[in-house]
């Protein structure tokens, strides 16, 4: 079995049709960047439990949004099934980690 090359988000987006680079690609960038930025902002405010948890929940929402954009990209034939599966596997892994952090944030 051959190992698939690592494909960055930037390389992936560059293969999208021109008309999607300013709409779908922008939305994918925003969603993916929202995940770590919400974690960081929430961590800075962790003294306030509800605020921290809200930011983690927002991160989980952005992660789920990325799953939708990946599915959409696959259905429009912008990406192949192999690329789709690699990205979805990674975003699901991130989602599991975020869910764990939300449940055990005090002792994480």
Sine and cosine of phi, psi and omega as CSV:
sin_phi,cos_phi,sin_psi,cos_psi,sin_omega,cos_omega
0.00,0.00,0.81,-0.58,-0.01,-1.00
-0.99,0.13,0.58,-0.81,0.01,-1.00
-0.99,0.11,0.75,-0.66,0.01,-1.00
-0.96,0.28,0.61,-0.79,0.02,-1.00
-0.92,0.40,0.49,-0.87,0.06,-1.00
-0.95,0.30,0.74,-0.67,-0.03,-1.00
-0.85,-0.52,0.87,-0.49,0.01,-1.00
-0.98,0.22,0.29,-0.96,0.05,-1.00
-0.86,0.51,-0.63,0.78,0.00,-1.00
-0.90,0.44,-0.67,0.74,0.03,-1.00
-0.92,0.39,-0.62,0.79,0.01,-1.00
-0.89,0.46,-0.76,0.65,-0.05,-1.00
-0.90,0.43,-0.53,0.85,-0.02,-1.00
-0.91,0.42,-0.29,0.96,0.00,-1.00
-1.00,0.00,-0.09,1.00,0.00,-1.00
-0.96,0.27,0.41,-0.91,0.08,-1.00
-0.87,0.50,0.49,-0.87,-0.06,-1.00
-0.80,0.61,-0.70,0.72,-0.06,-1.00
-0.90,0.43,-0.39,0.92,0.01,-1.00
-1.00,0.03,-0.27,0.96,-0.04,-1.00
-0.90,0.45,-0.45,0.89,-0.04,-1.00
-0.98,-0.17,-0.16,0.99,-0.01,-1.00
-0.91,-0.41,-0.97,0.24,-0.05,-1.00
-0.88,0.47,-0.72,0.69,-0.03,-1.00
-0.88,0.47,-0.65,0.76,0.03,-1.00
-0.89,0.46,-0.66,0.75,0.01,-1.00
-0.91,0.41,-0.63,0.78,0.04,-1.00
-0.91,0.42,-0.66,0.75,0.05,-1.00
-0.88,0.48,-0.72,0.69,-0.03,-1.00
-0.89,0.47,-0.71,0.71,-0.01,-1.00
-0.89,0.45,-0.73,0.69,-0.05,-1.00
-0.93,0.37,-0.59,0.81,0.03,-1.00
-0.96,0.28,-0.43,0.90,0.00,-1.00
-0.92,0.38,-0.49,0.87,-0.05,-1.00
-0.88,0.48,-0.88,0.48,-0.03,-1.00
-0.94,0.34,-0.51,0.86,-0.02,-1.00
-0.93,0.36,-0.59,0.81,0.07,-1.00
-0.93,0.37,-0.60,0.80,0.05,-1.00
-0.89,0.46,-0.73,0.68,-0.02,-1.00
-0.88,0.47,-0.72,0.70,-0.01,-1.00
-0.90,0.44,-0.67,0.74,0.03,-1.00
-0.90,0.44,-0.66,0.75,0.01,-1.00
-0.88,0.47,-0.63,0.78,0.02,-1.00
-0.90,0.43,-0.39,0.92,-0.03,-1.00
-0.93,-0.36,0.36,0.93,-0.10,-0.99
-0.88,0.47,-0.30,0.95,0.06,-1.00
-0.86,0.52,-0.46,0.89,0.03,-1.00
-0.96,-0.29,0.99,-0.12,-0.15,-0.99
-0.77,0.64,-0.74,0.67,-0.05,-1.00
-0.90,0.43,-0.57,0.82,0.02,-1.00
-0.93,0.37,-0.70,0.71,0.02,-1.00
-0.87,0.50,-0.73,0.68,-0.02,-1.00
-0.90,0.44,-0.60,0.80,0.03,-1.00
-0.87,0.49,-0.67,0.75,0.01,-1.00
-0.93,0.38,-0.59,0.81,0.08,-1.00
-0.91,0.41,-0.66,0.75,0.03,-1.00
-0.90,0.44,-0.64,0.77,0.07,-1.00
-0.89,0.46,-0.63,0.78,0.04,-1.00
-0.89,0.45,-0.68,0.73,0.04,-1.00
-0.88,0.47,-0.66,0.75,0.03,-1.00
-0.88,0.47,-0.66,0.75,0.03,-1.00
-0.92,0.39,-0.58,0.81,0.06,-1.00
-0.90,0.43,-0.70,0.71,0.05,-1.00
-0.90,0.43,-0.59,0.80,0.05,-1.00
-0.88,0.47,-0.64,0.77,0.03,-1.00
-0.89,0.46,-0.58,0.82,0.06,-1.00
-0.88,0.47,-0.63,0.77,0.03,-1.00
-0.91,0.42,-0.71,0.71,-0.01,-1.00
-0.91,0.41,-0.58,0.81,0.06,-1.00
-0.90,0.43,-0.69,0.72,0.04,-1.00
-0.88,0.48,-0.72,0.70,0.02,-1.00
-0.86,0.52,-0.71,0.71,-0.01,-1.00
-0.88,0.47,-0.63,0.77,0.03,-1.00
-0.92,0.38,-0.72,0.70,-0.03,-1.00
-0.90,0.44,-0.48,0.88,0.04,-1.00
-1.00,0.03,0.07,1.00,-0.02,-1.00
0.88,0.47,0.51,0.86,0.09,-1.00
-0.99,0.13,-0.46,0.89,0.05,-1.00
-0.73,-0.68,0.44,-0.90,0.04,-1.00
-0.99,0.13,0.20,-0.98,-0.02,-1.00
-0.88,0.47,-0.63,0.78,-0.02,-1.00
-0.90,0.45,-0.69,0.73,0.03,-1.00
-0.92,0.39,-0.69,0.72,0.04,-1.00
-0.82,0.57,-0.75,0.66,-0.05,-1.00
-0.90,0.44,-0.62,0.78,0.02,-1.00
-0.91,0.42,-0.71,0.71,0.00,-1.00
-0.92,0.39,-0.68,0.73,-0.01,-1.00
-0.90,0.43,-0.66,0.75,0.04,-1.00
-0.85,0.52,-0.68,0.73,-0.01,-1.00
-0.93,0.37,-0.68,0.73,0.00,-1.00
-0.93,0.37,-0.56,0.83,0.08,-1.00
-0.91,0.41,-0.63,0.78,0.05,-1.00
-0.88,0.47,-0.70,0.72,0.06,-1.00
-0.88,0.48,-0.67,0.74,0.02,-1.00
-0.87,0.50,-0.66,0.75,0.03,-1.00
-0.90,0.43,-0.67,0.74,0.01,-1.00
-0.90,0.43,-0.66,0.75,0.02,-1.00
-0.91,0.42,-0.66,0.75,0.02,-1.00
-0.89,0.46,-0.67,0.75,0.04,-1.00
-0.89,0.45,-0.68,0.74,0.03,-1.00
-0.89,0.45,-0.65,0.76,0.01,-1.00
-0.89,0.45,-0.64,0.77,-0.03,-1.00
-0.97,0.24,-0.53,0.85,-0.12,-0.99
-0.83,-0.55,0.51,0.86,-0.17,-0.99
-0.86,0.52,-0.51,0.86,-0.04,-1.00
-0.94,0.34,-0.59,0.81,-0.07,-1.00
-0.95,-0.30,0.11,0.99,-0.09,-1.00
-0.90,0.43,0.00,0.00,0.00,0.00
